[in-house]
Amino acid sequence: MRNGYIGAWILGVVFGGLSVLGLIRYPHWIWAAPIATAIIAITVNLRMRRTESRGTAILLGVATLVCVVGAGLLASLAIRIAH
């Protein structure tokens, strides 16, 4: 679980950082979606690490995965729209 936690945290930070850089380079309101999704992914990921219950950890892991993938897809969409 620790490897997945670190990987998801790194991906969330990378997608969030790239989205902020994209916002600076190509200003457009569409960048709010991948930035917000990356922040949610990081928050859920931190909550997953602190949970005691195995079932809760699995649900939060799935939510983290969905948010990280969503942040990547939304960042890709934002690049196409803002560029």
PDB file of N, CA, C and O in Angstrom, chain B, residues numbered from 101:
ATOM      1  N   MET B 101       0.825  -1.186   0.000  1.00  0.00           N
ATOM      2  CA  MET B 101       0.000   0.000   0.000  1.00  0.00           C
ATOM      3  C   MET B 101       0.878   1.263   0.000  1.00  0.00           C
ATOM      4  O   MET B 101       0.496   2.291  -0.559  1.00  0.00           O
ATOM      5  N   ARG B 102       2.042   1.176   0.624  1.00  0.00           N
ATOM      6  CA  ARG B 102       2.905   2.348   0.697  1.00  0.00           C
ATOM      7  C   ARG B 102       3.412   2.760  -0.679  1.00  0.00           C
ATOM      8  O   ARG B 102       3.495   3.954  -0.966  1.00  0.00           O
ATOM      9  N   ASN B 103       3.752   1.807  -1.530  1.00  0.00           N
ATOM     10  CA  ASN B 103       4.211   2.140  -2.878  1.00  0.00           C
ATOM     11  C   ASN B 103       3.106   2.808  -3.686  1.00  0.00           C
ATOM     12  O   ASN B 103       3.361   3.765  -4.417  1.00  0.00           O
ATOM     13  N   GLY B 104       1.904   2.319  -3.560  1.00  0.00           N
ATOM     14  CA  GLY B 104       0.776   2.930  -4.258  1.00  0.00           C
ATOM     15  C   GLY B 104       0.488   4.327  -3.743  1.00  0.00           C
ATOM     16  O   GLY B 104       0.138   5.220  -4.515  1.00  0.00           O
ATOM     17  N   TYR B 105       0.635   4.519  -2.439  1.00  0.00           N
ATOM     18  CA  TYR B 105       0.413   5.831  -1.845  1.00  0.00           C
ATOM     19  C   TYR B 105       1.408   6.849  -2.402  1.00  0.00           C
ATOM     20  O   TYR B 105       1.025   7.949  -2.799  1.00  0.00           O
ATOM     21  N   ILE B 106       2.671   6.476  -2.428  1.00  0.00           N
ATOM     22  CA  ILE B 106       3.709   7.391  -2.905  1.00  0.00           C
ATOM     23  C   ILE B 106       3.531   7.681  -4.396  1.00  0.00           C
ATOM     24  O   ILE B 106       3.653   8.829  -4.825  1.00  0.00           O
ATOM     25  N   GLY B 107       3.245   6.653  -5.179  1.00  0.00           N
ATOM     26  CA  GLY B 107       3.037   6.848  -6.616  1.00  0.00           C
ATOM     27  C   GLY B 107       1.854   7.742  -6.918  1.00  0.00           C
ATOM     28  O   GLY B 107       1.940   8.617  -7.780  1.00  0.00           O
ATOM     29  N   ALA B 108       0.746   7.532  -6.217  1.00  0.00           N
ATOM     30  CA  ALA B 108      -0.438   8.368  -6.434  1.00  0.00           C
ATOM     31  C   ALA B 108      -0.185   9.801  -5.983  1.00  0.00           C
ATOM     32  O   ALA B 108      -0.661  10.744  -6.615  1.00  0.00           O
ATOM     33  N   TRP B 109       0.562   9.970  -4.894  1.00  0.00           N
ATOM     34  CA  TRP B 109       0.888  11.316  -4.429  1.00  0.00           C
ATOM     35  C   TRP B 109       1.752  12.043  -5.455  1.00  0.00           C
ATOM     36  O   TRP B 109       1.506  13.209  -5.766  1.00  0.00           O
ATOM     37  N   ILE B 110       2.761  11.356  -5.978  1.00  0.00           N
ATOM     38  CA  ILE B 110       3.642  11.966  -6.978  1.00  0.00           C
ATOM     39  C   ILE B 110       2.857  12.332  -8.238  1.00  0.00           C
ATOM     40  O   ILE B 110       3.026  13.428  -8.772  1.00  0.00           O
ATOM     41  N   LEU B 111       2.006  11.429  -8.714  1.00  0.00           N
ATOM     42  CA  LEU B 111       1.214  11.720  -9.909  1.00  0.00           C
ATOM     43  C   LEU B 111       0.263  12.894  -9.678  1.00  0.00           C
ATOM     44  O   LEU B 111       0.095  13.732 -10.565  1.00  0.00           O
ATOM     45  N   GLY B 112      -0.352  12.965  -8.516  1.00  0.00           N
ATOM     46  CA  GLY B 112      -1.230  14.088  -8.212  1.00  0.00           C
ATOM     47  C   GLY B 112      -0.492  15.411  -8.208  1.00  0.00           C
ATOM     48  O   GLY B 112      -0.987  16.413  -8.724  1.00  0.00           O
ATOM     49  N   VAL B 113       0.706  15.409  -7.619  1.00  0.00           N
ATOM     50  CA  VAL B 113       1.507  16.635  -7.586  1.00  0.00           C
ATOM     51  C   VAL B 113       1.970  17.013  -8.997  1.00  0.00           C
ATOM     52  O   VAL B 113       1.958  18.188  -9.362  1.00  0.00           O
ATOM     53  N   VAL B 114       2.378  16.014  -9.787  1.00  0.00           N
ATOM     54  CA  VAL B 114       2.840  16.288 -11.154  1.00  0.00           C
ATOM     55  C   VAL B 114       1.709  16.850 -12.009  1.00  0.00           C
ATOM     56  O   VAL B 114       1.889  17.863 -12.685  1.00  0.00           O
ATOM     57  N   PHE B 115       0.538  16.200 -11.986  1.00  0.00           N
ATOM     58  CA  PHE B 115      -0.581  16.691 -12.788  1.00  0.00           C
ATOM     59  C   PHE B 115      -1.045  18.067 -12.309  1.00  0.00           C
ATOM     60  O   PHE B 115      -1.384  18.923 -13.126  1.00  0.00           O
ATOM     61  N   GLY B 116      -1.062  18.282 -11.014  1.00  0.00           N
ATOM     62  CA  GLY B 116      -1.428  19.597 -10.492  1.00  0.00           C
ATOM     63  C   GLY B 116      -0.431  20.667 -10.901  1.00  0.00           C
ATOM     64  O   GLY B 116      -0.821  21.764 -11.301  1.00  0.00           O
ATOM     65  N   GLY B 117       0.857  20.351 -10.802  1.00  0.00           N
ATOM     66  CA  GLY B 117       1.889  21.301 -11.195  1.00  0.00           C
ATOM     67  C   GLY B 117       1.862  21.627 -12.676  1.00  0.00           C
ATOM     68  O   GLY B 117       1.996  22.784 -13.073  1.00  0.00           O
ATOM     69  N   LEU B 118       1.686  20.587 -13.494  1.00  0.00           N
ATOM     70  CA  LEU B 118       1.606  20.816 -14.937  1.00  0.00           C
ATOM     71  C   LEU B 118       0.369  21.640 -15.301  1.00  0.00           C
ATOM     72  O   LEU B 118       0.409  22.449 -16.228  1.00  0.00           O
ATOM     73  N   SER B 119      -0.709  21.435 -14.582  1.00  0.00           N
ATOM     74  CA  SER B 119      -1.921  22.213 -14.844  1.00  0.00           C
ATOM     75  C   SER B 119      -1.727  23.678 -14.461  1.00  0.00           C
ATOM     76  O   SER B 119      -2.206  24.576 -15.154  1.00  0.00           O
ATOM     77  N   VAL B 120      -1.030  23.912 -13.367  1.00  0.00           N
ATOM     78  CA  VAL B 120      -0.747  25.302 -12.981  1.00  0.00           C
ATOM     79  C   VAL B 120       0.165  25.960 -14.015  1.00  0.00           C
ATOM     80  O   VAL B 120      -0.045  27.115 -14.383  1.00  0.00           O
ATOM     81  N   LEU B 121       1.175  25.228 -14.482  1.00  0.00           N
ATOM     82  CA  LEU B 121       2.040  25.767 -15.534  1.00  0.00           C
ATOM     83  C   LEU B 121       1.260  26.024 -16.824  1.00  0.00           C
ATOM     84  O   LEU B 121       1.497  27.018 -17.510  1.00  0.00           O
ATOM     85  N   GLY B 122       0.329  25.124 -17.150  1.00  0.00           N
ATOM     86  CA  GLY B 122      -0.514  25.335 -18.324  1.00  0.00           C
ATOM     87  C   GLY B 122      -1.395  26.557 -18.171  1.00  0.00           C
ATOM     88  O   GLY B 122      -1.626  27.287 -19.135  1.00  0.00           O
ATOM     89  N   LEU B 123      -1.893  26.785 -16.951  1.00  0.00           N
ATOM     90  CA  LEU B 123      -2.702  27.971 -16.679  1.00  0.00           C
ATOM     91  C   LEU B 123      -1.885  29.244 -16.876  1.00  0.00           C
ATOM     92  O   LEU B 123      -2.386  30.239 -17.400  1.00  0.00           O
ATOM     93  N   ILE B 124      -0.634  29.204 -16.457  1.00  0.00           N
ATOM     94  CA  ILE B 124       0.229  30.372 -16.631  1.00  0.00           C
ATOM     95  C   ILE B 124       0.548  30.584 -18.111  1.00  0.00           C
ATOM     96  O   ILE B 124       0.531  31.715 -18.598  1.00  0.00           O
ATOM     97  N   ARG B 125       0.838  29.496 -18.822  1.00  0.00           N
ATOM     98  CA  ARG B 125       1.232  29.590 -20.243  1.00  0.00           C
ATOM     99  C   ARG B 125       0.058  29.928 -21.150  1.00  0.00           C
ATOM    100  O   ARG B 125       0.162  30.808 -22.005  1.00  0.00           O
ATOM    101  N   TYR B 126      -1.068  29.226 -20.964  1.00  0.00           N
ATOM    102  CA  TYR B 126      -2.278  29.430 -21.776  1.00  0.00           C
ATOM    103  C   TYR B 126      -3.453  29.737 -20.845  1.00  0.00           C
ATOM    104  O   TYR B 126      -4.218  28.830 -20.517  1.00  0.00           O
ATOM    105  N   PRO B 127      -3.616  30.971 -20.418  1.00  0.00           N
ATOM    106  CA  PRO B 127      -4.687  31.299 -19.466  1.00  0.00           C
ATOM    107  C   PRO B 127      -6.073  30.970 -20.036  1.00  0.00           C
ATOM    108  O   PRO B 127      -6.452  31.445 -21.107  1.00  0.00           O
ATOM    109  N   HIS B 128      -6.798  30.162 -19.306  1.00  0.00           N
ATOM    110  CA  HIS B 128      -8.163  29.785 -19.682  1.00  0.00           C
ATOM    111  C   HIS B 128      -8.821  29.193 -18.443  1.00  0.00           C
ATOM    112  O   HIS B 128      -8.142  28.591 -17.611  1.00  0.00           O
ATOM    113  N   TRP B 129     -10.130  29.357 -18.313  1.00  0.00           N
ATOM    114  CA  TRP B 129     -10.847  28.856 -17.153  1.00  0.00           C
ATOM    115  C   TRP B 129     -10.877  27.336 -17.094  1.00  0.00           C
ATOM    116  O   TRP B 129     -11.129  26.781 -16.025  1.00  0.00           O
ATOM    117  N   ILE B 130     -10.632  26.640 -18.201  1.00  0.00           N
ATOM    118  CA  ILE B 130     -10.713  25.182 -18.242  1.00  0.00           C
ATOM    119  C   ILE B 130      -9.670  24.521 -17.339  1.00  0.00           C
ATOM    120  O   ILE B 130      -9.841  23.367 -16.946  1.00  0.00           O
ATOM    121  N   TRP B 131      -8.603  25.229 -17.008  1.00  0.00           N
ATOM    122  CA  TRP B 131      -7.556  24.671 -16.151  1.00  0.00           C
ATOM    123  C   TRP B 131      -8.025  24.444 -14.723  1.00  0.00           C
ATOM    124  O   TRP B 131      -7.363  23.730 -13.970  1.00  0.00           O
ATOM    125  N   ALA B 132      -9.143  25.031 -14.333  1.00  0.00           N
ATOM    126  CA  ALA B 132      -9.657  24.839 -12.972  1.00  0.00           C
ATOM    127  C   ALA B 132     -10.022  23.379 -12.707  1.00  0.00           C
ATOM    128  O   ALA B 132      -9.850  22.894 -11.589  1.00  0.00           O
ATOM    129  N   ALA B 133     -10.518  22.683 -13.711  1.00  0.00           N
ATOM    130  CA  ALA B 133     -10.938  21.293 -13.527  1.00  0.00           C
ATOM    131  C   ALA B 133      -9.769  20.351 -13.193  1.00  0.00           C
ATOM    132  O   ALA B 133      -9.858  19.623 -12.204  1.00  0.00           O
ATOM    133  N   PRO B 134      -8.678  20.334 -13.976  1.00  0.00           N
ATOM    134  CA  PRO B 134      -7.592  19.428 -13.602  1.00  0.00           C
ATOM    135  C   PRO B 134      -6.879  19.837 -12.309  1.00  0.00           C
ATOM    136  O   PRO B 134      -6.377  18.978 -11.583  1.00  0.00           O
ATOM    137  N   ILE B 135      -6.831  21.136 -12.017  1.00  0.00           N
ATOM    138  CA  ILE B 135      -6.205  21.575 -10.770  1.00  0.00           C
ATOM    139  C   ILE B 135      -7.035  21.100  -9.581  1.00  0.00           C
ATOM    140  O   ILE B 135      -6.488  20.570  -8.613  1.00  0.00           O
ATOM    141  N   ALA B 136      -8.346  21.285  -9.650  1.00  0.00           N
ATOM    142  CA  ALA B 136      -9.222  20.849  -8.563  1.00  0.00           C
ATOM    143  C   ALA B 136      -9.192  19.330  -8.401  1.00  0.00           C
ATOM    144  O   ALA B 136      -9.175  18.830  -7.276  1.00  0.00           O
ATOM    145  N   THR B 137      -9.185  18.603  -9.495  1.00  0.00           N
ATOM    146  CA  THR B 137      -9.157  17.142  -9.430  1.00  0.00           C
ATOM    147  C   THR B 137      -7.843  16.645  -8.836  1.00  0.00           C
ATOM    148  O   THR B 137      -7.841  15.678  -8.075  1.00  0.00           O
ATOM    149  N   ALA B 138      -6.738  17.284  -9.169  1.00  0.00           N
ATOM    150  CA  ALA B 138      -5.446  16.909  -8.590  1.00  0.00           C
ATOM    151  C   ALA B 138      -5.419  17.192  -7.088  1.00  0.00           C
ATOM    152  O   ALA B 138      -4.876  16.398  -6.321  1.00  0.00           O
ATOM    153  N   ILE B 139      -5.991  18.299  -6.669  1.00  0.00           N
ATOM    154  CA  ILE B 139      -6.050  18.615  -5.240  1.00  0.00           C
ATOM    155  C   ILE B 139      -6.903  17.597  -4.502  1.00  0.00           C
ATOM    156  O   ILE B 139      -6.545  17.163  -3.407  1.00  0.00           O
ATOM    157  N   ILE B 140      -8.023  17.214  -5.090  1.00  0.00           N
ATOM    158  CA  ILE B 140      -8.880  16.188  -4.481  1.00  0.00           C
ATOM    159  C   ILE B 140      -8.144  14.864  -4.397  1.00  0.00           C
ATOM    160  O   ILE B 140      -8.239  14.171  -3.384  1.00  0.00           O
ATOM    161  N   ALA B 141      -7.407  14.497  -5.448  1.00  0.00           N
ATOM    162  CA  ALA B 141      -6.654  13.237  -5.440  1.00  0.00           C
ATOM    163  C   ALA B 141      -5.612  13.235  -4.330  1.00  0.00           C
ATOM    164  O   ALA B 141      -5.452  12.228  -3.641  1.00  0.00           O
ATOM    165  N   ILE B 142      -4.910  14.326  -4.148  1.00  0.00           N
ATOM    166  CA  ILE B 142      -3.897  14.404  -3.099  1.00  0.00           C
ATOM    167  C   ILE B 142      -4.542  14.325  -1.719  1.00  0.00           C
ATOM    168  O   ILE B 142      -4.028  13.648  -0.828  1.00  0.00           O
ATOM    169  N   THR B 143      -5.658  15.010  -1.544  1.00  0.00           N
ATOM    170  CA  THR B 143      -6.360  15.000  -0.266  1.00  0.00           C
ATOM    171  C   THR B 143      -6.881  13.609   0.085  1.00  0.00           C
ATOM    172  O   THR B 143      -6.712  13.149   1.214  1.00  0.00           O
ATOM    173  N   VAL B 144      -7.509  12.943  -0.873  1.00  0.00           N
ATOM    174  CA  VAL B 144      -8.032  11.595  -0.637  1.00  0.00           C
ATOM    175  C   VAL B 144      -6.879  10.631  -0.378  1.00  0.00           C
ATOM    176  O   VAL B 144      -6.992   9.732   0.456  1.00  0.00           O
ATOM    177  N   ASN B 145      -5.784  10.817  -1.083  1.00  0.00           N
ATOM    178  CA  ASN B 145      -4.621   9.958  -0.901  1.00  0.00           C
ATOM    179  C   ASN B 145      -4.039  10.103   0.507  1.00  0.00           C
ATOM    180  O   ASN B 145      -3.668   9.106   1.126  1.00  0.00           O
ATOM    181  N   LEU B 146      -3.956  11.327   1.013  1.00  0.00           N
ATOM    182  CA  LEU B 146      -3.470  11.536   2.372  1.00  0.00           C
ATOM    183  C   LEU B 146      -4.415  10.921   3.400  1.00  0.00           C
ATOM    184  O   LEU B 146      -3.969  10.381   4.412  1.00  0.00           O
ATOM    185  N   ARG B 147      -5.708  11.002   3.142  1.00  0.00           N
ATOM    186  CA  ARG B 147      -6.698  10.393   4.038  1.00  0.00           C
ATOM    187  C   ARG B 147      -6.575   8.869   4.008  1.00  0.00           C
ATOM    188  O   ARG B 147      -6.759   8.214   5.034  1.00  0.00           O
ATOM    189  N   MET B 148      -6.268   8.306   2.850  1.00  0.00           N
ATOM    190  CA  MET B 148      -6.124   6.859   2.731  1.00  0.00           C
ATOM    191  C   MET B 148      -4.968   6.362   3.594  1.00  0.00           C
ATOM    192  O   MET B 148      -5.053   5.288   4.189  1.00  0.00           O
ATOM    193  N   ARG B 149      -3.911   7.122   3.664  1.00  0.00           N
ATOM    194  CA  ARG B 149      -2.754   6.697   4.441  1.00  0.00           C
ATOM    195  C   ARG B 149      -3.057   6.659   5.936  1.00  0.00           C
ATOM    196  O   ARG B 149      -2.506   5.829   6.659  1.00  0.00           O
ATOM    197  N   ARG B 150      -3.918   7.543   6.398  1.00  0.00           N
ATOM    198  CA  ARG B 150      -4.212   7.634   7.824  1.00  0.00           C
ATOM    199  C   ARG B 150      -5.349   6.739   8.287  1.00  0.00           C
ATOM    200  O   ARG B 150      -5.621   6.676   9.486  1.00  0.00           O
ATOM    201  N   THR B 151      -6.019   6.047   7.379  1.00  0.00           N
ATOM    202  CA  THR B 151      -7.163   5.238   7.775  1.00  0.00           C
ATOM    203  C   THR B 151      -6.718   3.937   8.423  1.00  0.00           C
ATOM    204  O   THR B 151      -5.638   3.423   8.130  1.00  0.00           O
ATOM    205  N   GLU B 152      -7.549   3.418   9.295  1.00  0.00           N
ATOM    206  CA  GLU B 152      -7.269   2.165  10.000  1.00  0.00           C
ATOM    207  C   GLU B 152      -7.992   0.989   9.350  1.00  0.00           C
ATOM    208  O   GLU B 152      -7.485  -0.133   9.371  1.00  0.00           O
ATOM    209  N   SER B 153      -9.146   1.226   8.786  1.00  0.00           N
ATOM    210  CA  SER B 153      -9.980   0.168   8.231  1.00  0.00           C
ATOM    211  C   SER B 153      -9.508  -0.242   6.836  1.00  0.00           C
ATOM    212  O   SER B 153      -9.194   0.607   6.002  1.00  0.00           O
ATOM    213  N   ARG B 154      -9.461  -1.543   6.595  1.00  0.00           N
ATOM    214  CA  ARG B 154      -9.031  -2.052   5.305  1.00  0.00           C
ATOM    215  C   ARG B 154     -10.042  -1.714   4.204  1.00  0.00           C
ATOM    216  O   ARG B 154      -9.659  -1.350   3.093  1.00  0.00           O
ATOM    217  N   GLY B 155     -11.328  -1.836   4.521  1.00  0.00           N
ATOM    218  CA  GLY B 155     -12.373  -1.521   3.544  1.00  0.00           C
ATOM    219  C   GLY B 155     -12.356  -0.056   3.143  1.00  0.00           C
ATOM    220  O   GLY B 155     -12.511   0.278   1.968  1.00  0.00           O
ATOM    221  N   THR B 156     -12.167   0.811   4.117  1.00  0.00           N
ATOM    222  CA  THR B 156     -12.087   2.236   3.829  1.00  0.00           C
ATOM    223  C   THR B 156     -10.859   2.549   2.989  1.00  0.00           C
ATOM    224  O   THR B 156     -10.916   3.383   2.085  1.00  0.00           O
ATOM    225  N   ALA B 157      -9.749   1.882   3.285  1.00  0.00           N
ATOM    226  CA  ALA B 157      -8.524   2.094   2.508  1.00  0.00           C
ATOM    227  C   ALA B 157      -8.723   1.695   1.050  1.00  0.00           C
ATOM    228  O   ALA B 157      -8.223   2.365   0.146  1.00  0.00           O
ATOM    229  N   ILE B 158      -9.448   0.611   0.821  1.00  0.00           N
ATOM    230  CA  ILE B 158      -9.710   0.168  -0.559  1.00  0.00           C
ATOM    231  C   ILE B 158     -10.582   1.189  -1.287  1.00  0.00           C
ATOM    232  O   ILE B 158     -10.298   1.544  -2.430  1.00  0.00           O
ATOM    233  N   LEU B 159     -11.634   1.657  -0.635  1.00  0.00           N
ATOM    234  CA  LEU B 159     -12.513   2.658  -1.264  1.00  0.00           C
ATOM    235  C   LEU B 159     -11.763   3.955  -1.547  1.00  0.00           C
ATOM    236  O   LEU B 159     -11.931   4.548  -2.613  1.00  0.00           O
ATOM    237  N   LEU B 160     -10.950   4.393  -0.615  1.00  0.00           N
ATOM    238  CA  LEU B 160     -10.183   5.617  -0.834  1.00  0.00           C
ATOM    239  C   LEU B 160      -9.111   5.417  -1.901  1.00  0.00           C
ATOM    240  O   LEU B 160      -8.786   6.349  -2.636  1.00  0.00           O
ATOM    241  N   GLY B 161      -8.563   4.211  -1.989  1.00  0.00           N
ATOM    242  CA  GLY B 161      -7.604   3.914  -3.048  1.00  0.00           C
ATOM    243  C   GLY B 161      -8.225   3.993  -4.425  1.00  0.00           C
ATOM    244  O   GLY B 161      -7.628   4.527  -5.360  1.00  0.00           O
ATOM    245  N   VAL B 162      -9.432   3.455  -4.543  1.00  0.00           N
ATOM    246  CA  VAL B 162     -10.145   3.525  -5.821  1.00  0.00           C
ATOM    247  C   VAL B 162     -10.483   4.978  -6.157  1.00  0.00           C
ATOM    248  O   VAL B 162     -10.348   5.401  -7.305  1.00  0.00           O
ATOM    249  N   ALA B 163     -10.919   5.736  -5.157  1.00  0.00           N
ATOM    250  CA  ALA B 163     -11.226   7.153  -5.391  1.00  0.00           C
ATOM    251  C   ALA B 163      -9.976   7.927  -5.806  1.00  0.00           C
ATOM    252  O   ALA B 163     -10.041   8.806  -6.665  1.00  0.00           O
ATOM    253  N   THR B 164      -8.843   7.599  -5.195  1.00  0.00           N
ATOM    254  CA  THR B 164      -7.585   8.250  -5.570  1.00  0.00           C
ATOM    255  C   THR B 164      -7.227   7.921  -7.008  1.00  0.00           C
ATOM    256  O   THR B 164      -6.847   8.806  -7.774  1.00  0.00           O
ATOM    257  N   LEU B 165      -7.345   6.664  -7.374  1.00  0.00           N
ATOM    258  CA  LEU B 165      -7.034   6.255  -8.742  1.00  0.00           C
ATOM    259  C   LEU B 165      -7.920   6.964  -9.751  1.00  0.00           C
ATOM    260  O   LEU B 165      -7.435   7.433 -10.780  1.00  0.00           O
ATOM    261  N   VAL B 166      -9.201   7.047  -9.471  1.00  0.00           N
ATOM    262  CA  VAL B 166     -10.132   7.727 -10.373  1.00  0.00           C
ATOM    263  C   VAL B 166      -9.777   9.211 -10.492  1.00  0.00           C
ATOM    264  O   VAL B 166      -9.811   9.774 -11.586  1.00  0.00           O
ATOM    265  N   CYS B 167      -9.441   9.836  -9.375  1.00  0.00           N
ATOM    266  CA  CYS B 167      -9.094  11.269  -9.410  1.00  0.00           C
ATOM    267  C   CYS B 167      -7.779  11.525 -10.138  1.00  0.00           C
ATOM    268  O   CYS B 167      -7.660  12.510 -10.867  1.00  0.00           O
ATOM    269  N   VAL B 168      -6.788  10.651  -9.950  1.00  0.00           N
ATOM    270  CA  VAL B 168      -5.506  10.842 -10.637  1.00  0.00           C
ATOM    271  C   VAL B 168      -5.678  10.665 -12.146  1.00  0.00           C
ATOM    272  O   VAL B 168      -5.157  11.457 -12.931  1.00  0.00           O
ATOM    273  N   VAL B 169      -6.407   9.629 -12.547  1.00  0.00           N
ATOM    274  CA  VAL B 169      -6.666   9.425 -13.977  1.00  0.00           C
ATOM    275  C   VAL B 169      -7.491  10.577 -14.533  1.00  0.00           C
ATOM    276  O   VAL B 169      -7.232  11.058 -15.637  1.00  0.00           O
ATOM    277  N   GLY B 170      -8.483  11.017 -13.769  1.00  0.00           N
ATOM    278  CA  GLY B 170      -9.300  12.156 -14.194  1.00  0.00           C
ATOM    279  C   GLY B 170      -8.489  13.430 -14.335  1.00  0.00           C
ATOM    280  O   GLY B 170      -8.711  14.204 -15.267  1.00  0.00           O
ATOM    281  N   ALA B 171      -7.550  13.661 -13.425  1.00  0.00           N
ATOM    282  CA  ALA B 171      -6.702  14.853 -13.518  1.00  0.00           C
ATOM    283  C   ALA B 171      -5.849  14.805 -14.782  1.00  0.00           C
ATOM    284  O   ALA B 171      -5.668  15.821 -15.453  1.00  0.00           O
ATOM    285  N   GLY B 172      -5.330  13.631 -15.102  1.00  0.00           N
ATOM    286  CA  GLY B 172      -4.539  13.502 -16.331  1.00  0.00           C
ATOM    287  C   GLY B 172      -5.364  13.720 -17.581  1.00  0.00           C
ATOM    288  O   GLY B 172      -4.935  14.410 -18.506  1.00  0.00           O
ATOM    289  N   LEU B 173      -6.553  13.129 -17.610  1.00  0.00           N
ATOM    290  CA  LEU B 173      -7.423  13.293 -18.774  1.00  0.00           C
ATOM    291  C   LEU B 173      -7.907  14.735 -18.919  1.00  0.00           C
ATOM    292  O   LEU B 173      -7.963  15.269 -20.027  1.00  0.00           O
ATOM    293  N   LEU B 174      -8.251  15.354 -17.803  1.00  0.00           N
ATOM    294  CA  LEU B 174      -8.697  16.746 -17.861  1.00  0.00           C
ATOM    295  C   LEU B 174      -7.561  17.690 -18.248  1.00  0.00           C
ATOM    296  O   LEU B 174      -7.790  18.688 -18.930  1.00  0.00           O
ATOM    297  N   ALA B 175      -6.336  17.379 -17.816  1.00  0.00           N
ATOM    298  CA  ALA B 175      -5.200  18.210 -18.217  1.00  0.00           C
ATOM    299  C   ALA B 175      -4.960  18.074 -19.728  1.00  0.00           C
ATOM    300  O   ALA B 175      -4.642  19.056 -20.400  1.00  0.00           O
ATOM    301  N   SER B 176      -5.113  16.870 -20.248  1.00  0.00           N
ATOM    302  CA  SER B 176      -4.968  16.672 -21.683  1.00  0.00           C
ATOM    303  C   SER B 176      -6.045  17.438 -22.447  1.00  0.00           C
ATOM    304  O   SER B 176      -5.761  18.070 -23.465  1.00  0.00           O
ATOM    305  N   LEU B 177      -7.262  17.378 -21.959  1.00  0.00           N
ATOM    306  CA  LEU B 177      -8.363  18.114 -22.589  1.00  0.00           C
ATOM    307  C   LEU B 177      -8.124  19.628 -22.502  1.00  0.00           C
ATOM    308  O   LEU B 177      -8.379  20.357 -23.461  1.00  0.00           O
ATOM    309  N   ALA B 178      -7.643  20.085 -21.369  1.00  0.00           N
ATOM    310  CA  ALA B 178      -7.392  21.518 -21.199  1.00  0.00           C
ATOM    311  C   ALA B 178      -6.304  22.013 -22.141  1.00  0.00           C
ATOM    312  O   ALA B 178      -6.380  23.134 -22.644  1.00  0.00           O
ATOM    313  N   ILE B 179      -5.293  21.184 -22.383  1.00  0.00           N
ATOM    314  CA  ILE B 179      -4.233  21.579 -23.315  1.00  0.00           C
ATOM    315  C   ILE B 179      -4.821  21.768 -24.715  1.00  0.00           C
ATOM    316  O   ILE B 179      -4.511  22.741 -25.402  1.00  0.00           O
ATOM    317  N   ARG B 180      -5.674  20.825 -25.127  1.00  0.00           N
ATOM    318  CA  ARG B 180      -6.267  20.940 -26.467  1.00  0.00           C
ATOM    319  C   ARG B 180      -7.189  22.133 -26.585  1.00  0.00           C
ATOM    320  O   ARG B 180      -7.203  22.799 -27.620  1.00  0.00           O
ATOM    321  N   ILE B 181      -7.957  22.418 -25.554  1.00  0.00           N
ATOM    322  CA  ILE B 181      -8.911  23.530 -25.613  1.00  0.00           C
ATOM    323  C   ILE B 181      -8.205  24.879 -25.505  1.00  0.00           C
ATOM    324  O   ILE B 181      -8.508  25.795 -26.270  1.00  0.00           O
ATOM    325  N   ALA B 182      -7.266  25.014 -24.564  1.00  0.00           N
ATOM    326  CA  ALA B 182      -6.621  26.304 -24.321  1.00  0.00           C
ATOM    327  C   ALA B 182      -5.565  26.635 -25.368  1.00  0.00           C
ATOM    328  O   ALA B 182      -5.262  27.806 -25.598  1.00  0.00           O
ATOM    329  N   HIS B 183      -5.019  25.634 -25.989  1.00  0.00           N
ATOM    330  CA  HIS B 183      -3.957  25.876 -26.978  1.00  0.00           C
ATOM    331  C   HIS B 183      -4.604  26.331 -28.246  1.00  0.00           C
ATOM    332  O   HIS B 183      -3.914  26.598 -29.230  1.00  0.00           O
TER     333      HIS B 183
END
